[in-house]
Amino acid sequence: MSLPASPNASTGAIEVEGRILAMGLLAIQAVIGYEWLVSGITKLSSDFIPTFGLRLPEAASAAPRWFLVILDNVVAPAPTFWAVFASVTELLLGIALLGTAALLMWRFHRLPRLAHLLFLGVSGLAALAATVLAISLHVLNGATHPWLLPGDPFDEGVDLDSLLPAIQTVIFIVSLLQLRQLRRRARTHDAMANPKHVEV
């Protein structure tokens, strides 16, 4: 006859499972950060910036009309600025996503509260910015939307710029939820450390 598990044992098992899930999500975030990092380095180390204005019409040939209007009125007048902006943004997003994931995986619960809050905030904002950028690239390339079947069966089912926003949105939401949980835990800790004495 087996004895029932103690509450402490059950709590410990839940904490271990939660840590494994958190590590898995951080690993996915690190992979996505690496993708952005490599993309940014590739753009900065190639002829992407000086030739951006010349290649833009061909790259956007399949983009919808409304997006072409934005490109013609906003991007085309200053191609060098936008090429540098895109390259540096991708590089910084890669550093932010990969760096925060690595630090959180390395230290995890051993981080000071302020550092943990900072890393989660940077991670969430980077994921949100990366989502906006990936959607823009998806529209620019005129790729098939993820809810439609691609016309070419030999092509990928869902393109990378459609897949990234979904994953990055999850990272953004999880970061917000963790920030909320940490702040709530901090308020509870402060309330227990400084109880209010009511005089009768």
C-alpha positions in Angstrom: 0.0 0.0 0.0 1.5 3.3 -1.1 1.4 6.4 1.1 -0.2 9.5 -0.3 2.3 12.1 -1.4 2.9 15.0 1.0 1.8 18.5 0.0 5.5 19.6 0.0 6.4 16.8 -2.4 3.6 17.8 -4.7 4.6 21.4 -4.6 8.2 20.6 -5.3 7.2 18.5 -8.3 5.0 21.3 -9.7 7.9 23.8 -9.3 10.3 21.4 -11.1 7.8 21.0 -14.0 7.2 24.7 -14.1 11.0 25.3 -14.3 11.3 22.8 -17.1 8.5 24.5 -19.1 10.1 27.9 -18.5 13.5 26.7 -19.7 11.9 25.3 -22.8 10.2 28.6 -23.6 13.5 30.5 -23.0 15.3 28.1 -25.3 12.8 28.9 -28.1 13.3 32.6 -27.4 17.0 32.1 -27.7 16.7 30.4 -31.1 14.5 33.2 -32.4 16.9 35.8 -31.0 19.7 34.0 -32.8 17.7 34.2 -36.1 17.3 37.9 -35.7 21.0 38.4 -34.7 22.3 36.5 -37.8 19.9 38.4 -40.0 21.1 41.8 -38.7 24.8 40.8 -38.9 24.2 39.6 -42.5 22.6 42.9 -43.5 25.3 45.0 -41.9 28.2 43.0 -43.3 26.9 42.9 -46.9 25.9 45.4 -49.6 22.3 45.5 -48.2 22.4 49.1 -47.1 23.9 50.7 -50.3 21.8 48.6 -52.6 18.5 48.7 -50.6 16.9 51.5 -52.6 17.7 49.7 -55.9 16.4 46.3 -54.7 13.3 47.5 -52.9 11.0 47.6 -56.0 11.8 44.0 -56.9 11.6 42.8 -53.3 8.1 44.5 -52.9 6.8 43.4 -56.3 4.2 41.1 -54.7 3.3 43.4 -51.8 -0.3 44.7 -51.6 -1.2 48.1 -53.0 -1.7 49.8 -49.7 1.7 48.7 -48.5 3.3 49.9 -51.8 1.9 53.4 -51.1 3.6 53.4 -47.7 6.9 52.4 -49.2 6.7 55.0 -51.9 5.9 57.8 -49.5 7.9 56.9 -46.4 10.7 54.4 -47.3 11.6 55.3 -50.9 12.6 59.0 -50.1 15.2 57.9 -47.6 16.3 54.3 -48.4 19.7 54.5 -46.7 18.1 55.5 -43.4 15.5 52.7 -43.5 18.2 50.2 -44.5 20.3 51.1 -41.5 17.3 51.2 -39.3 16.2 47.7 -40.3 19.7 46.3 -40.0 20.4 47.8 -36.6 16.9 46.9 -35.3 17.3 43.3 -36.2 20.7 43.2 -34.6 19.4 44.8 -31.3 16.4 42.5 -31.3 18.6 39.5 -31.6 20.9 40.6 -28.8 17.9 41.4 -26.6 16.0 38.2 -27.1 19.1 35.9 -27.1 20.8 37.8 -24.2 17.8 37.9 -21.9 17.0 34.3 -22.6 20.6 33.2 -21.8 20.7 35.2 -18.6 17.4 34.0 -17.4 18.3 30.4 -18.1 21.6 30.8 -16.4 20.4 32.5 -13.2 16.7 31.8 -13.2 15.3 32.2 -9.6 18.7 33.4 -8.3 18.4 36.8 -10.0 17.7 39.9 -7.9 14.1 41.0 -8.2 15.0 44.3 -10.0 17.2 42.5 -12.5 14.5 39.8 -13.1 11.9 42.6 -13.8 14.3 44.4 -16.1 15.1 41.3 -18.2 11.5 40.3 -18.5 10.6 43.8 -19.6 13.3 43.9 -22.2 12.3 40.4 -23.4 8.7 41.4 -23.7 9.3 44.7 -25.5 11.8 43.0 -27.9 9.3 40.3 -28.7 6.6 42.9 -29.4 8.9 44.9 -31.7 10.1 41.7 -33.4 6.5 40.8 -34.1 5.8 44.1 -35.8 8.9 43.8 -37.9 8.2 40.2 -38.9 4.6 41.1 -40.0 6.0 44.0 -42.0 8.5 41.7 -43.8 5.7 39.2 -44.4 3.6 41.8 -46.1 6.6 43.3 -48.0 7.4 39.9 -49.5 3.7 39.3 -50.4 3.9 35.9 -48.8 0.8 33.7 -48.4 -1.1 34.4 -45.2 -0.8 31.6 -42.6 -4.6 30.9 -42.8 -4.4 30.2 -46.5 -2.9 27.2 -48.3 0.2 28.0 -50.4 -0.2 27.8 -54.2 3.1 25.8 -54.6 3.0 22.4 -52.8 6.8 22.3 -52.9 7.0 25.6 -50.9 6.9 25.9 -47.1 3.4 25.6 -45.6 3.8 28.7 -43.4 6.6 31.2 -44.1 9.0 32.2 -41.4 7.7 35.7 -41.1 4.2 34.4 -40.4 5.5 31.8 -37.9 7.7 34.3 -35.9 4.8 36.7 -34.9 2.8 33.8 -33.4 5.8 32.6 -31.3 6.9 36.1 -30.4 3.4 37.0 -29.3 3.4 34.1 -26.9 6.8 35.3 -25.5 5.4 38.8 -25.1 2.3 37.6 -23.2 4.3 35.2 -21.0 6.7 38.0 -20.1 3.8 40.3 -19.2 2.3 37.5 -17.0 5.6 36.9 -15.3 6.1 40.6 -14.6 2.6 40.7 -13.1 3.3 37.7 -11.0 6.7 39.1 -9.7 5.1 42.4 -8.8 2.3 40.7 -7.0 4.8 38.5 -5.1 6.9 41.5 -4.2 3.8 43.3 -2.8 2.9 40.2 -0.8 6.5 40.0 0.5 6.6 43.6 1.5 3.2 43.4 3.2 4.4 40.4 5.3 7.7 42.1 6.1 6.0 45.3 7.2 2.7 44.3 8.8 0.4 47.1 9.9 -0.3 47.0 13.6 -3.8 48.1 14.5 -4.1 49.6 18.0 -7.2 48.8 20.0 
